[in-house]
Amino acid sequence: MHYKTPITDVQIEANFEHAAEQYAAFGVDIERAVDRALAVPISLHCWQGDDVAGFEVKDEAVEGGGIMATGNYPGRARNGDELRRDLKKVVDLLPGPHRANIHASYGDTGGKVVDRDALEPEHFASWIDWAKAYDIGIDFNPTY
C-alpha cells in the first residue's frame, strides 16, 4: 500500500484503538496479545543475510544457487562481521527478545579448511561473543 502523504503517529494510534475495539467485540484483549507476542523470542536465520553461502573454506568449489537474500550491502554479507552488523540492525528494529540461528557453515575457521564434523565451539567464538554483548540467544543448525 502506498500513501501520498506519510501516516502520522496520531493516525496510527487512532487506527490501533479502532482495531482494539473491533477485536474486543470478539473477546480479544489486544494489549495482552501484544505483550504475549513481545515475550516470544524471534530466531533470525544467518542465511537471510548472505544468500545461503556461508563462510566455509573448502578444498574444492561448492555448487549452489542460494535464494537471492541479501543484507545491507551491494550483494551479500561477505564475512561474519558484516553479517553480524546486518543481524544487529534487524534486532534493533524488531521489538522483543531475539535469537540468531547459526548454521555450521558460518563458523570462523581462520581461513582454514575444517570439515563440518571437525568443527568445535572455538569456531563459533565470534558469534558467541557477539550474542553475549547484545543479549541475543543462539540456536545452532548443523547444516547438511
DSSP file (Angstrom, degrees, kcal/mol; ACC not computed):
  #  RESIDUE AA STRUCTURE BP1 BP2  ACC     N-H-->O    O-->H-N    N-H-->O    O-->H-N    TCO  KAPPA ALPHA  PHI   PSI    X-CA   Y-CA   Z-CA
    1    1 A M              0   0    0      0, 0.0     2,-0.4     0, 0.0     0, 0.0   0.000 360.0 360.0 360.0 133.9    0.0    0.0    0.0
    2    2 A H        -     0   0    0      0, 0.0     2,-0.4     0, 0.0     3,-0.1  -0.950 360.0-157.5-117.5 132.1    1.4    3.4   -0.9
    3    3 A Y        -     0   0    0     -2,-0.4     4,-0.1     1,-0.1     0, 0.0  -0.888  15.7-146.0-109.2 138.3    0.3    6.6    0.7
    4    4 A K  S    S+     0   0    0     -2,-0.4    -1,-0.1     1,-0.1     0, 0.0   0.856  93.5  30.4 -68.9 -34.3    0.7   10.0   -0.9
    5    5 A T  S    S-     0   0    0     -3,-0.1    -1,-0.1     3,-0.0     3,-0.1  -0.949 100.9 -97.9-122.4 146.8    1.3   11.6    2.5
    6    6 A P        -     0   0    0      0, 0.0     2,-0.3     0, 0.0    -2,-0.1  -0.256  38.1-111.9 -61.6 147.2    3.0    9.9    5.4
    7    7 A I        -     0   0    0     -4,-0.1     2,-0.1     1,-0.1    -4,-0.0  -0.642  35.7-133.1 -77.8 135.4    0.8    8.4    8.1
    8    8 A T     >  -     0   0    0     -2,-0.3     4,-2.3     1,-0.1     5,-0.2  -0.437  17.6-113.1 -87.6 163.0    1.1   10.3   11.3
    9    9 A D  H  > S+     0   0    0      1,-0.2     4,-2.7     2,-0.2     5,-0.2   0.871 119.0  56.6 -59.9 -37.3    1.6    8.9   14.8
   10   10 A V  H  > S+     0   0    0      1,-0.2     4,-2.4     2,-0.2    -1,-0.2   0.914 107.8  47.2 -61.9 -43.0   -1.8   10.2   15.7
   11   11 A Q  H  > S+     0   0    0      2,-0.2     4,-2.7     1,-0.2     5,-0.2   0.906 111.3  51.1 -65.4 -41.2   -3.4    8.3   12.8
   12   12 A I  H  X S+     0   0    0     -4,-2.3     4,-2.4     2,-0.2    -2,-0.2   0.940 111.9  46.7 -61.3 -47.1   -1.5    5.1   13.8
   13   13 A E  H  X S+     0   0    0     -4,-2.7     4,-2.5     1,-0.2    -2,-0.2   0.907 112.9  49.5 -61.7 -42.5   -2.7    5.4   17.4
   14   14 A A  H  X S+     0   0    0     -4,-2.4     4,-2.2     2,-0.2    -1,-0.2   0.907 111.8  48.5 -64.3 -41.7   -6.3    6.1   16.2
   15   15 A N  H  X S+     0   0    0     -4,-2.7     4,-2.5     2,-0.2    -1,-0.2   0.889 111.0  51.1 -65.7 -38.8   -6.2    3.1   13.9
   16   16 A F  H  X S+     0   0    0     -4,-2.4     4,-2.8    -5,-0.2    -2,-0.2   0.934 110.3  48.8 -62.9 -45.9   -4.8    0.9   16.6
   17   17 A E  H  X S+     0   0    0     -4,-2.5     4,-2.0     2,-0.2    -2,-0.2   0.898 111.4  50.0 -61.6 -40.6   -7.5    2.0   19.0
   18   18 A H  H  X S+     0   0    0     -4,-2.2     4,-2.0     2,-0.2    -1,-0.2   0.930 112.2  47.3 -63.5 -44.9  -10.2    1.3   16.4
   19   19 A A  H  X S+     0   0    0     -4,-2.5     4,-2.6     1,-0.2     5,-0.2   0.901 109.0  54.8 -63.2 -40.4   -8.7   -2.2   15.8
   20   20 A A  H  X S+     0   0    0     -4,-2.8     4,-2.4     1,-0.2    -1,-0.2   0.894 107.5  50.2 -60.4 -40.1   -8.6   -2.9   19.5
   21   21 A E  H  X S+     0   0    0     -4,-2.0     4,-1.4     2,-0.2    -1,-0.2   0.910 110.1  50.3 -63.7 -42.4  -12.3   -2.1   19.8
   22   22 A Q  H  < S+     0   0    0     -4,-2.0     4,-0.4     1,-0.2     3,-0.3   0.925 113.8  44.1 -63.0 -45.2  -13.1   -4.4   16.9
   23   23 A Y  H ><>S+     0   0    0     -4,-2.6     5,-2.1     1,-0.2     3,-1.7   0.869 106.8  60.7 -67.7 -36.3  -11.1   -7.3   18.5
   24   24 A A  H ><5S+     0   0    0     -4,-2.4     3,-2.0     1,-0.3    -1,-0.2   0.837  93.5  65.2 -59.8 -32.3  -12.6   -6.6   21.9
   25   25 A A  T 3<5S+     0   0    0     -4,-1.4    -1,-0.3     1,-0.3    -2,-0.2   0.749 105.1  45.5 -61.5 -22.3  -16.0   -7.3   20.4
   26   26 A F  T < 5S-     0   0    0     -3,-1.7    -1,-0.3    -4,-0.4    -2,-0.2   0.266 127.1-100.9-102.4   9.3  -14.7  -10.9   20.0
   27   27 A G  T < 5S+     0   0    0     -3,-2.0     2,-0.6     1,-0.3    -3,-0.2   0.638  75.7 141.5  84.4  14.5  -13.2  -11.0   23.5
   28   28 A V      < -     0   0    0     -5,-2.1     2,-1.0    -8,-0.1    -1,-0.3  -0.811  43.6-150.0 -96.2 124.5   -9.6  -10.4   22.4
   29   29 A D     >  -     0   0    0     -2,-0.6     4,-2.5     1,-0.2     5,-0.2  -0.809  10.8-167.1 -90.8 102.0   -7.5   -8.2   24.7
   30   30 A I  H  > S+     0   0    0     -2,-1.0     4,-2.9     1,-0.2     5,-0.2   0.894  83.7  53.5 -60.6 -44.2   -5.1   -6.6   22.2
   31   31 A E  H  > S+     0   0    0      1,-0.2     4,-2.4     2,-0.2    -1,-0.2   0.919 112.0  45.6 -59.2 -43.4   -2.8   -5.2   24.9
   32   32 A R  H  > S+     0   0    0      2,-0.2     4,-2.5     1,-0.2    -1,-0.2   0.908 112.3  51.5 -65.4 -41.8   -2.4   -8.7   26.4
   33   33 A A  H  X S+     0   0    0     -4,-2.5     4,-2.4     2,-0.2    -2,-0.2   0.913 111.3  47.0 -62.2 -43.0   -1.9  -10.3   23.0
   34   34 A V  H  X S+     0   0    0     -4,-2.9     4,-2.5     2,-0.2    -2,-0.2   0.926 111.5  51.0 -65.0 -44.4    0.8   -7.8   22.1
   35   35 A D  H  X S+     0   0    0     -4,-2.4     4,-0.6    -5,-0.2    -2,-0.2   0.904 111.8  47.5 -59.5 -41.6    2.5   -8.3   25.4
   36   36 A R  H >< S+     0   0    0     -4,-2.5     3,-0.8     1,-0.2     4,-0.4   0.910 111.7  50.0 -66.3 -41.8    2.5  -12.1   24.9
   37   37 A A  H >< S+     0   0    0     -4,-2.4     3,-1.3     1,-0.2    -2,-0.2   0.888 106.7  55.3 -63.8 -38.7    3.8  -11.7   21.4
   38   38 A L  H 3< S+     0   0    0     -4,-2.5    -1,-0.2     1,-0.3    -2,-0.2   0.654 101.5  59.4 -70.1 -14.1    6.6   -9.5   22.5
   39   39 A A  T << S+     0   0    0     -3,-0.8    -1,-0.3    -4,-0.6    -2,-0.2   0.579  85.2  91.9 -87.9 -11.2    7.7  -12.2   25.0
   40   40 A V  S <  S-     0   0    0     -3,-1.3     2,-0.1    -4,-0.4    -4,-0.0  -0.749  80.6-125.5 -88.6 120.1    8.3  -14.8   22.3
   41   41 A P        -     0   0    0      0, 0.0     2,-0.5     0, 0.0    57,-0.3  -0.370  16.0-140.6 -64.4 140.5   11.9  -14.8   21.0
   42   42 A I  E     -a   98   0A   0     55,-1.9    57,-2.8    -2,-0.1     2,-0.6  -0.907  10.9-149.2-101.1 125.1   12.3  -14.4   17.3
   43   43 A S  E     -a   99   0A   0     -2,-0.5     2,-0.5    55,-0.2    57,-0.2  -0.865   8.9-156.7 -99.9 117.8   15.1  -16.6   15.8
   44   44 A L  E     -a  100   0A   0     55,-2.9    57,-3.3    -2,-0.6     2,-0.3  -0.810  14.3-131.4 -95.5 125.9   16.8  -15.0   12.8
   45   45 A H  E >   -a  101   0A   0     -2,-0.5     3,-1.6    55,-0.2     4,-0.2  -0.603   8.4-138.0 -78.5 133.7   18.5  -17.4   10.4
   46   46 A C  G >  S+     0   0    0     55,-2.5     3,-1.8    -2,-0.3     4,-0.3   0.832  98.4  66.8 -59.0 -34.4   22.0  -16.3    9.4
   47   47 A W  G >>>S+     0   0    0      1,-0.3     5,-1.1    54,-0.3     3,-0.9   0.654  81.1  77.6 -66.8 -13.7   21.5  -17.3    5.8
   48   48 A Q  G <45S+     0   0    0     -3,-1.6    -1,-0.3     1,-0.2    -2,-0.2   0.702  97.3  46.5 -68.0 -16.2   18.9  -14.5    5.4
   49   49 A G  G <45S+     0   0    0     -3,-1.8    28,-2.1    -4,-0.2    22,-0.7   0.472 121.4  29.6-104.3  -2.6   21.8  -12.0    5.2
   50   50 A D  T X45S-     0   0    0     -3,-0.9     3,-1.0    -4,-0.3    -2,-0.2   0.248 104.5-103.1-144.6  19.5   24.1  -13.8    2.7
   51   51 A D  T 3<5S-     0   0    0     -4,-0.9    17,-0.2     1,-0.2    -3,-0.1   0.850  73.1 -67.6  63.3  36.6   22.1  -15.9    0.3
   52   52 A V  T 3 <S+     0   0    0     -5,-1.1    -1,-0.2    14,-0.2    14,-0.2   0.702 103.5 123.9  61.6  23.5   22.9  -19.2    2.0
   53   53 A A    <   -     0   0    0     -3,-1.0     3,-0.4    -6,-0.2    -2,-0.1   0.881  47.3-167.2 -82.0 -38.1   26.6  -19.0    1.0
   54   54 A G        -     0   0    0      1,-0.2    52,-0.2    -4,-0.1    -1,-0.1  -0.139  33.4 -93.9  72.3-178.3   28.1  -19.3    4.5
   55   55 A F        +     0   0    0     50,-3.1    54,-0.3    52,-0.1    -1,-0.2   0.039  68.3 142.1-125.4  25.4   31.8  -18.6    5.1
   56   56 A E        -     0   0    0     49,-0.5     2,-0.5    -3,-0.4    57,-0.1  -0.337  44.9-139.5 -68.2 148.4   33.3  -22.1    4.8
   57   57 A V        -     0   0    0     55,-0.4    57,-0.6    57,-0.1     2,-0.3  -0.960  29.0-172.8-105.7 124.3   36.7  -22.6    3.3
   58   58 A K        -     0   0    0     -2,-0.5     4,-0.1    55,-0.1    55,-0.1  -0.812  35.8-129.7-119.4 157.3   36.6  -25.7    1.1
   59   59 A D  S    S+     0   0    0     -2,-0.3     2,-0.3     2,-0.1    -1,-0.1   0.792  97.4  24.3 -69.9 -29.1   39.3  -27.7   -0.8
   60   60 A E  S    S-     0   0    0      1,-0.0    -2,-0.1    -3,-0.0    -1,-0.0  -0.872 100.0 -79.9-133.9 164.9   37.0  -27.6   -3.9
   61   61 A A        -     0   0    0     -2,-0.3     2,-0.5     1,-0.1    -2,-0.1  -0.324  39.6-141.2 -64.7 146.4   34.3  -25.4   -5.3
   62   62 A V        -     0   0    0     -4,-0.1     2,-0.2     2,-0.1    -1,-0.1  -0.954  11.3-139.0-112.7 125.6   30.8  -25.9   -3.9
   63   63 A E        +     0   0    0     -2,-0.5     2,-0.2     2,-0.0     0, 0.0  -0.564  40.9 134.0 -80.2 145.9   27.9  -25.6   -6.2
   64   64 A G        -     0   0    0     -2,-0.2    -2,-0.1     1,-0.1   -11,-0.0  -0.769  43.2-150.1 172.6 144.5   24.8  -23.9   -5.0
   65   65 A G        -     0   0    0     -2,-0.2     3,-0.3     1,-0.2    -1,-0.1   0.699  31.7-156.4 -99.6 -21.8   22.3  -21.3   -6.2
   66   66 A G        -     0   0    0      1,-0.2   -14,-0.2   -14,-0.2    -1,-0.2  -0.218  30.1 -93.1  71.9-170.1   21.2  -19.6   -3.0
   67   67 A I        -     0   0    0      2,-0.1    -1,-0.2   -16,-0.0     3,-0.1   0.239  51.0-106.6-130.7  11.2   17.9  -17.9   -2.7
   68   68 A M        +     0   0    0     -3,-0.3     2,-0.4     1,-0.2    -2,-0.1   0.792  66.6 149.7  66.7  30.5   18.8  -14.3   -3.5
   69   69 A A        -     0   0    0    -22,-0.2     2,-0.3     0, 0.0    -1,-0.2  -0.782  22.3-177.0 -89.5 138.1   18.5  -13.0    0.1
   70   70 A T        -     0   0    0     -2,-0.4   -20,-0.2   -20,-0.2     6,-0.2  -0.915  17.9-143.2-134.4 162.7   20.9  -10.1    0.8
   71   71 A G        -     0   0    0    -22,-0.7     2,-0.3     4,-0.5     4,-0.2   0.129  59.5 -53.9 -98.2-144.0   21.9   -8.0    3.7
   72   72 A N  S    S+     0   0    0     10,-0.2     4,-0.1     2,-0.1   -23,-0.0  -0.185 109.2  81.1 -94.9  40.5   22.7   -4.3    3.9
   73   73 A Y  S    S-     0   0    0      2,-0.4     2,-1.2    -2,-0.3     4,-0.1  -0.923  97.3 -87.2-137.8 159.8   25.4   -4.5    1.1
   74   74 A P  S    S-     0   0    0      0, 0.0     2,-0.5     0, 0.0    -2,-0.1  -0.615 112.9 -11.8 -66.8 103.1   25.5   -4.5   -2.6
   75   75 A G  S    S-     0   0    0     -2,-1.2    -4,-0.5    -4,-0.2    -2,-0.4  -0.909 119.5 -29.9 103.8-131.3   25.1   -8.2   -2.9
   76   76 A R  S    S-     0   0    0     -2,-0.5   -26,-0.2    -6,-0.2     2,-0.2  -0.770  71.1 -79.1-123.3 165.7   25.5  -10.3    0.3
   77   77 A A        -     0   0    0    -28,-2.1     3,-0.1    -2,-0.3    -1,-0.0  -0.479  39.8-159.7 -61.2 132.0   27.4  -10.1    3.6
   78   78 A R        +     0   0    0     -2,-0.2     2,-0.3     1,-0.1    -1,-0.1   0.560  64.5   9.7 -96.6 -10.1   30.9  -11.3    2.7
   79   79 A N  S  > S-     0   0    0      1,-0.1     4,-2.2    27,-0.0     5,-0.2  -0.955  85.2 -89.2-158.8 173.5   32.1  -12.3    6.2
   80   80 A G  H  > S+     0   0    0     -2,-0.3     4,-2.8     1,-0.2     5,-0.2   0.855 119.8  55.9 -61.4 -37.4   30.9  -12.8    9.7
   81   81 A D  H  > S+     0   0    0      2,-0.2     4,-2.1     1,-0.2    -1,-0.2   0.931 109.7  45.5 -63.1 -44.9   31.4   -9.2   10.8
   82   82 A E  H  > S+     0   0    0      2,-0.2     4,-2.2     1,-0.2    -1,-0.2   0.914 114.4  48.9 -63.5 -41.8   29.2   -7.9    8.0
   83   83 A L  H  X S+     0   0    0     -4,-2.2     4,-2.8     1,-0.2     5,-0.2   0.909 110.0  50.9 -66.2 -41.2   26.5  -10.5    8.7
   84   84 A R  H  X S+     0   0    0     -4,-2.8     4,-2.4     1,-0.2    -1,-0.2   0.891 109.3  51.5 -63.7 -38.0   26.6   -9.7   12.4
   85   85 A R  H  X S+     0   0    0     -4,-2.1     4,-1.9    -5,-0.2    -2,-0.2   0.916 111.3  48.0 -63.4 -41.6   26.2   -6.0   11.7
   86   86 A D  H  X S+     0   0    0     -4,-2.2     4,-1.9     2,-0.2    -2,-0.2   0.939 112.6  47.4 -63.5 -46.6   23.2   -6.8    9.5
   87   87 A L  H  X S+     0   0    0     -4,-2.8     4,-2.5     1,-0.2    -1,-0.2   0.880 109.5  54.3 -63.3 -37.2   21.6   -9.0   12.1
   88   88 A K  H  X S+     0   0    0     -4,-2.4     4,-2.3     1,-0.2    -1,-0.2   0.887 105.7  53.1 -63.7 -38.1   22.2   -6.4   14.8
   89   89 A K  H  X S+     0   0    0     -4,-1.9     4,-1.2     2,-0.2    -1,-0.2   0.920 109.6  48.4 -62.5 -43.2   20.4   -3.8   12.6
   90   90 A V  H >X S+     0   0    0     -4,-1.9     4,-1.7     1,-0.2     3,-0.6   0.937 110.8  50.6 -61.1 -46.9   17.4   -6.2   12.4
   91   91 A V  H 3< S+     0   0    0     -4,-2.5    -1,-0.2     1,-0.3    -2,-0.2   0.877 107.2  54.5 -59.6 -38.7   17.4   -6.8   16.1
   92   92 A D  H 3< S+     0   0    0     -4,-2.3    -1,-0.3     1,-0.2    -2,-0.2   0.803 112.4  43.8 -65.4 -28.2   17.5   -3.0   16.7
   93   93 A L  H << S+     0   0    0     -4,-1.2    -2,-0.2    -3,-0.6    -1,-0.2   0.698 103.6  71.8 -90.8 -21.5   14.3   -2.6   14.6
   94   94 A L  S  < S-     0   0    0     -4,-1.7   -52,-0.1    -5,-0.1     2,-0.1  -0.829  76.6-134.9-100.7 130.2   12.3   -5.6   15.9
   95   95 A P        +     0   0    0      0, 0.0    -2,-0.1     0, 0.0    -3,-0.0  -0.348  63.5  35.8 -74.5 161.9   10.8   -5.4   19.4
   96   96 A G  S    S-     0   0    0    -55,-0.1   -57,-0.2    -2,-0.1   -58,-0.1  -0.191  99.4 -36.0  92.5 177.5   11.1   -8.3   21.9
   97   97 A P        -     0   0    0      0, 0.0   -55,-1.9     0, 0.0     2,-0.3  -0.392  60.8-155.2 -75.1 154.5   13.8  -10.9   22.6
   98   98 A H  E     -a   42   0A   0     37,-0.4    39,-2.3   -57,-0.3     2,-0.3  -0.910  15.6-168.8-134.0 157.4   15.9  -12.3   19.8
   99   99 A R  E     -ab  43 137A   0    -57,-2.8   -55,-2.9    -2,-0.3     2,-0.5  -0.958  17.1-138.7-136.4 154.3   17.9  -15.4   18.8
  100  100 A A  E     -ab  44 138A   0     37,-2.6    39,-2.8    -2,-0.3     2,-0.9  -0.978  11.0-146.1-115.9 127.4   20.3  -16.0   16.0
  101  101 A N  E     -ab  45 139A   0    -57,-3.3   -55,-2.5    -2,-0.5     2,-0.5  -0.826  21.4-166.9 -93.9 107.4   20.1  -19.3   14.2
  102  102 A I  E     - b   0 140A   0     37,-3.1    39,-2.5    -2,-0.9     2,-0.2  -0.850   6.6-148.6-104.0 123.5   23.7  -20.0   13.2
  103  103 A H  E >   - b   0 141A   0     -2,-0.5     3,-2.1    37,-0.2     4,-0.0  -0.512  27.3-112.1 -85.8 156.3   24.5  -22.8   10.7
  104  104 A A  G >  S+     0   0    0     37,-1.9     3,-1.4     1,-0.3    -1,-0.1   0.810 114.7  66.1 -56.6 -31.4   27.7  -24.8   10.8
  105  105 A S  G 3  S+     0   0    0      1,-0.3   -50,-3.1   -49,-0.1   -49,-0.5   0.422  92.0  64.4 -74.6   3.7   28.8  -23.3    7.5
  106  106 A Y  G <  S+     0   0    0     -3,-2.1    -1,-0.3   -52,-0.2    -2,-0.2   0.188  74.0 124.8-110.8  14.7   29.0  -19.9    9.3
  107  107 A G    <   -     0   0    0     -3,-1.4     2,-0.8     1,-0.1    17,-0.2  -0.299  65.9-117.8 -70.0 159.0   31.9  -20.8   11.6
  108  108 A D        +     0   0    0     15,-4.0    17,-0.2     1,-0.1    18,-0.1  -0.879  38.4 167.1 -99.5 107.6   35.1  -18.8   11.8
  109  109 A T    >   -     0   0    0     -2,-0.8     3,-1.3   -54,-0.3    -1,-0.1   0.269  52.7-113.5-105.7  10.1   37.9  -21.1   10.8
  110  110 A G  T 3  S-     0   0    0      1,-0.3     3,-0.1    13,-0.1    -2,-0.1   0.819  73.9 -57.0  63.9  30.4   40.6  -18.5   10.3
  111  111 A G  T 3  S+     0   0    0      1,-0.3     2,-0.3     0, 0.0    -1,-0.3   0.550 109.4 125.1  79.2   6.9   40.7  -19.2    6.6
  112  112 A K    <   -     0   0    0     -3,-1.3     2,-0.5     1,-0.0   -55,-0.4  -0.696  69.3-107.6-100.0 152.6   41.5  -22.9    7.1
  113  113 A V        +     0   0    0     -2,-0.3     2,-0.4    -3,-0.1   -55,-0.1  -0.672  43.1 172.7 -75.0 122.4   39.6  -25.9    5.7
  114  114 A V        -     0   0    0    -57,-0.6   -57,-0.1    -2,-0.5     5,-0.1  -0.955  28.2-132.1-134.7 114.5   37.7  -27.5    8.5
  115  115 A D    >   -     0   0    0     -2,-0.4     3,-2.0     1,-0.1     4,-0.4  -0.285  25.7-114.7 -61.5 151.3   35.2  -30.3    7.8
  116  116 A R  G >  S+     0   0    0      1,-0.3     3,-1.0     2,-0.2    -1,-0.1   0.821 116.1  57.6 -60.5 -31.7   31.9  -29.9    9.4
  117  117 A D  G 3  S+     0   0    0      1,-0.2    -1,-0.3     3,-0.0    -2,-0.1   0.553 106.4  51.6 -76.8  -4.5   32.4  -33.0   11.6
  118  118 A A  G <  S+     0   0    0     -3,-2.0    -1,-0.2     2,-0.1    -2,-0.2   0.355  79.9 124.2-109.0   2.6   35.6  -31.4   13.0
  119  119 A L    <   -     0   0    0     -3,-1.0   -10,-0.0    -4,-0.4    -3,-0.0  -0.373  40.8-167.6 -65.8 142.9   34.0  -28.0   14.0
  120  120 A E    >   -     0   0    0     -2,-0.1     3,-1.9     1,-0.0     4,-0.3  -0.822  39.2 -98.9-125.4 163.8   34.5  -27.1   17.6
  121  121 A P  G >  S+     0   0    0      0, 0.0     3,-2.2     0, 0.0     7,-0.2   0.832 118.7  68.5 -52.5 -32.9   32.9  -24.4   19.8
  122  122 A E  G >  S+     0   0    0      1,-0.3     3,-1.3     2,-0.2     4,-0.3   0.798  89.1  63.9 -58.4 -28.0   36.0  -22.2   19.2
  123  123 A H  G <  S+     0   0    0     -3,-1.9   -15,-4.0     1,-0.3    -1,-0.3   0.582 107.6  42.2 -72.8  -7.9   35.0  -21.9   15.6
  124  124 A F  G <> S+     0   0    0     -3,-2.2     4,-2.5    -4,-0.3     3,-0.3   0.169  78.6 112.0-120.7  14.9   31.9  -20.0   16.8
  125  125 A A  H <> S+     0   0    0     -3,-1.3     4,-2.9     1,-0.2     5,-0.2   0.869  76.4  54.2 -59.2 -38.8   33.6  -17.9   19.4
  126  126 A S  H  > S+     0   0    0     -4,-0.3     4,-2.0     1,-0.2    -1,-0.2   0.881 110.7  46.7 -65.2 -35.7   33.0  -14.6   17.5
  127  127 A W  H  > S+     0   0    0     -3,-0.3     4,-2.8     2,-0.2    -2,-0.2   0.910 113.0  48.9 -69.3 -42.1   29.2  -15.5   17.3
  128  128 A I  H  X S+     0   0    0     -4,-2.5     4,-2.5     2,-0.2    -2,-0.2   0.929 112.4  47.5 -63.8 -45.6   29.1  -16.3   21.0
  129  129 A D  H  X S+     0   0    0     -4,-2.9     4,-2.2     2,-0.2    -1,-0.2   0.917 113.6  48.5 -61.6 -43.3   30.9  -13.1   22.0
  130  130 A W  H  X S+     0   0    0     -4,-2.0     4,-1.5    -5,-0.2    -2,-0.2   0.929 111.8  48.9 -61.5 -46.9   28.6  -11.1   19.7
  131  131 A A  H  X>S+     0   0    0     -4,-2.8     5,-2.7     1,-0.2     4,-0.5   0.902 112.0  48.5 -63.2 -41.6   25.5  -12.7   21.1
  132  132 A K  H ><5S+     0   0    0     -4,-2.5     3,-0.9     1,-0.2    -1,-0.2   0.909 108.3  54.8 -63.7 -41.3   26.6  -12.2   24.7
  133  133 A A  H 3<5S+     0   0    0     -4,-2.2    -1,-0.2     1,-0.2    -2,-0.2   0.820 119.7  31.7 -62.8 -31.6   27.4   -8.5   24.0
  134  134 A Y  H 3<5S-     0   0    0     -4,-1.5    -1,-0.2    -3,-0.1    -2,-0.2   0.250 109.2-114.6-113.0  11.8   23.9   -7.8   22.7
  135  135 A D  T <<5 +     0   0    0     -3,-0.9     2,-0.5    -4,-0.5   -37,-0.4   0.919  63.8 150.2  55.7  48.1   21.9  -10.3   24.8
  136  136 A I      < -     0   0    0     -5,-2.7   -37,-0.2    -6,-0.1    -1,-0.2  -0.941  41.6-132.4-112.8 130.3   20.9  -12.4   21.8
  137  137 A G  E     -b   99   0A   0    -39,-2.3   -37,-2.6    -2,-0.5     2,-0.4  -0.339  18.7-135.7 -73.9 162.5   20.3  -16.2   22.2
  138  138 A I  E     -b  100   0A   0    -39,-0.2     2,-0.4   -37,-0.1   -37,-0.2  -0.983  14.8-169.3-125.1 133.5   21.9  -18.6   19.7
  139  139 A D  E     -b  101   0A   0    -39,-2.8   -37,-3.1    -2,-0.4     2,-0.4  -0.942  19.4-142.8-110.5 140.8   20.3  -21.6   18.0
  140  140 A F  E     -b  102   0A   0     -2,-0.4   -37,-0.2   -39,-0.2   -39,-0.1  -0.893  12.5-168.2-110.3 136.3   22.7  -23.9   16.2
  141  141 A N  E     -b  103   0A   0    -39,-2.5   -37,-1.9    -2,-0.4    -2,-0.0  -0.989  16.3-147.2-120.6 122.7   21.9  -25.7   12.9
  142  142 A P        -     0   0    0      0, 0.0    -1,-0.1     0, 0.0   -39,-0.1   0.653  32.2-142.0 -68.5 -14.6   24.3  -28.4   11.9
  143  143 A T              0   0    0      1,-0.1   -27,-0.0   -39,-0.1     0, 0.0   0.588 360.0 360.0  61.0 137.9   23.9  -27.7    8.1
  144  144 A Y              0   0    0    -28,-0.0    -1,-0.1    -3,-0.0   -28,-0.0   0.394 360.0 360.0-118.7 360.0   23.9  -30.6    5.7
